[in-house]
Every structure is written in structure tokens, then in C-alpha cells.
Amino acid sequence: MKNIYLNAIRNHVDLLVRRARTDKLIVWDIGTDEIHDPTLIAYRAYGNRDNADIVMLCAGTNRIGEPLPNKRIYLPLPASLAQIKRTYASSEVIGG
């Protein structure tokens, strides 16, 4: 069920990138100190390490330990992420 939530995040980011609305996203250039630690990007972008799955999704990786590409990625803004979480948390999709 969590895949539905992650797909919503991916669709949100992809739509904004396709529409050239990256001003409504966090534009992040993955640094060399971040390649092996998506939780570090989550901390720097969102203030906590809980959103490492969002970072991995946006970077195109599947698991912790898989190196992130040394490139630019786009992350949802905190407000957008909160809205999507609320939408899917109400249907208990995020939990598992």
C-alpha cells in the first residue's frame, strides 16, 4: 500500500518537472558526502531523516546502501509532501 503513496510523490514531482515548474520543488545537487547517505539529504532538505525514502525515490534508487547518482534531483517542497502524506495517511496507506 505504501507504493500508492510513493507513486503519488513521483507523479507530483514528474508533473512539475515536465511543466518546467521546478520553482515549486526543492532542487538538490547531490554532494559527494551524500552519495551513500540519503538520510543526510532528508535531514538537510526536511530537517529530519525520516524522508530518506522520498530522497531515494526522487534519485531513482531502491534501497539504503545503493549509491545515489551524483546529479541534480528534484524533491517535493515540505508543504506538498505534508499534503500528500495527509491524503494517504487518512486512508492508512503510508503505514506499511
Sine and cosine of phi, psi and omega as CSV:
sin_phi,cos_phi,sin_psi,cos_psi,sin_omega,cos_omega
0.00,0.00,-0.48,0.88,0.01,-1.00
-0.90,0.44,-0.42,0.91,0.02,-1.00
-0.87,0.50,-0.55,0.83,0.02,-1.00
-0.89,0.46,-0.70,0.71,0.03,-1.00
-0.89,0.46,-0.74,0.68,-0.01,-1.00
-0.91,0.41,-0.59,0.81,0.08,-1.00
-0.89,0.45,-0.61,0.80,0.04,-1.00
-0.90,0.44,-0.64,0.77,0.06,-1.00
-0.89,0.46,-0.75,0.66,-0.01,-1.00
-0.87,0.50,-0.70,0.71,0.01,-1.00
-0.89,0.46,-0.65,0.76,0.02,-1.00
-0.87,0.49,-0.77,0.64,-0.03,-1.00
-0.91,0.42,-0.74,0.68,-0.02,-1.00
-0.87,0.50,-0.67,0.74,0.01,-1.00
-0.88,0.48,-0.72,0.69,0.00,-1.00
-0.92,0.40,-0.61,0.79,0.04,-1.00
-0.91,0.41,-0.71,0.71,0.01,-1.00
-0.88,0.47,-0.56,0.83,0.00,-1.00
-1.00,0.06,0.10,1.00,-0.03,-1.00
0.84,0.54,0.63,0.78,0.03,-1.00
-0.94,-0.33,0.73,0.68,0.00,-1.00
-0.93,0.37,-0.16,0.99,0.11,-0.99
-0.92,0.38,-0.27,0.96,0.02,-1.00
-0.98,-0.19,0.30,0.95,0.02,-1.00
-0.73,-0.68,0.30,-0.96,0.18,-0.98
-1.00,0.06,0.87,-0.50,0.06,-1.00
-1.00,-0.04,0.87,-0.50,-0.12,-0.99
-0.79,-0.62,0.85,-0.53,0.12,-0.99
-1.00,-0.06,0.91,-0.42,-0.06,-1.00
-0.92,0.39,0.84,-0.55,0.00,-1.00
-1.00,0.07,0.28,-0.96,-0.02,-1.00
-0.89,0.45,-0.49,0.87,0.03,-1.00
-0.98,0.21,-0.13,0.99,-0.05,-1.00
-0.96,-0.28,-0.19,0.98,-0.12,-0.99
-0.83,0.56,-0.59,0.81,-0.04,-1.00
-0.97,-0.24,0.22,0.98,-0.07,-1.00
-0.56,-0.83,0.99,0.12,0.03,-1.00
-0.89,0.45,-0.38,0.93,0.03,-1.00
-0.93,0.37,-0.45,0.89,0.03,-1.00
-0.93,0.36,-0.67,0.74,0.06,-1.00
-0.90,0.43,-0.68,0.73,0.02,-1.00
-0.85,0.52,-0.68,0.73,0.02,-1.00
-0.90,0.44,-0.71,0.71,-0.03,-1.00
-0.94,0.34,-0.58,0.81,-0.05,-1.00
-0.99,0.11,-0.62,0.79,-0.15,-0.99
-0.88,-0.48,-0.12,0.99,0.03,-1.00
1.00,0.07,0.06,1.00,0.10,-1.00
-0.45,-0.89,0.23,-0.97,-0.06,-1.00
-1.00,-0.09,0.08,1.00,-0.10,-1.00
-0.94,0.34,-0.34,0.94,-0.09,-1.00
-0.98,-0.18,0.48,0.88,0.03,-1.00
-0.87,0.49,-0.53,0.85,0.03,-1.00
-0.90,0.43,-0.55,0.84,0.04,-1.00
-0.93,0.36,-0.68,0.73,0.03,-1.00
-0.87,0.49,-0.73,0.68,0.00,-1.00
-0.89,0.46,-0.67,0.74,0.03,-1.00
-0.85,0.52,-0.76,0.65,-0.04,-1.00
-0.94,0.35,-0.41,0.91,0.04,-1.00
-1.00,0.02,-0.18,0.98,0.03,-1.00
0.99,0.11,0.38,0.93,0.06,-1.00
-0.95,-0.31,0.26,-0.97,-0.14,-0.99
-0.92,-0.40,-0.32,0.95,-0.09,-1.00
-0.45,-0.89,0.40,-0.92,0.11,-0.99
-0.88,0.48,0.66,-0.75,-0.02,-1.00
0.98,-0.18,-0.41,0.91,0.08,-1.00
-0.98,0.20,0.83,-0.56,-0.06,-1.00
-0.88,0.48,0.66,-0.75,0.09,-1.00
-0.97,0.23,0.52,-0.86,0.04,-1.00
-0.94,0.35,0.58,-0.82,0.02,-1.00
-1.00,0.09,0.97,0.23,-0.07,-1.00
-0.48,-0.88,-0.05,-1.00,0.06,-1.00
-1.00,0.09,0.70,-0.72,0.10,-0.99
-0.79,-0.61,0.25,-0.97,0.02,-1.00
-0.85,-0.52,0.77,-0.64,-0.02,-1.00
-0.88,-0.47,0.51,-0.86,0.07,-1.00
-0.92,0.39,0.55,-0.84,0.11,-0.99
-0.89,0.45,0.46,-0.89,0.00,-1.00
-0.80,0.60,-0.65,0.76,0.00,-1.00
-0.91,0.41,-0.65,0.76,0.03,-1.00
-0.92,0.40,-0.68,0.74,0.02,-1.00
-0.88,0.47,-0.68,0.73,0.02,-1.00
-0.89,0.46,-0.66,0.75,0.00,-1.00
-0.90,0.43,-0.71,0.70,0.01,-1.00
-0.90,0.43,-0.66,0.75,0.05,-1.00
-0.87,0.49,-0.69,0.72,0.01,-1.00
-0.87,0.48,-0.68,0.73,-0.02,-1.00
-0.86,0.51,-0.71,0.71,-0.08,-1.00
-1.00,0.02,-0.39,0.92,0.06,-1.00
-0.94,0.34,-0.55,0.84,0.00,-1.00
-0.90,0.43,-0.44,0.90,0.06,-1.00
-0.98,-0.21,0.20,0.98,0.06,-1.00
0.85,0.52,0.58,0.82,0.01,-1.00
-0.99,0.15,-0.58,0.81,-0.13,-0.99
-0.93,0.36,-0.56,0.83,-0.16,-0.99
-0.81,0.58,-0.46,0.89,-0.10,-1.00
-0.46,-0.89,0.00,0.00,0.00,0.00
